[in-house]
Amino acid sequence: MKTTLKIEELTQLILGVFLFSLLDYSWWWFPILILAPDIGAIVYLVNSKIGQLFISFFIIKRFQ
């Protein structure tokens, strides 16, 4: 099961990089967008109200 999950995650990463390469965005956007929920968690540590909104925005956008 662990091997299957690792393969699935690797496949998603490769597909994400491939699909992002088809866009006209600069590559520095890629790590920012990947780390956006983590950045929201850091913002939550500084200010819980703003951090909660930030996390909610990126989590909702990610799964829609």
Secondary structure as UniProt FT lines:
FT   HELIX           2..21
FT   TURN            27..28
FT   HELIX           29..46
FT   HELIX           48..62
//
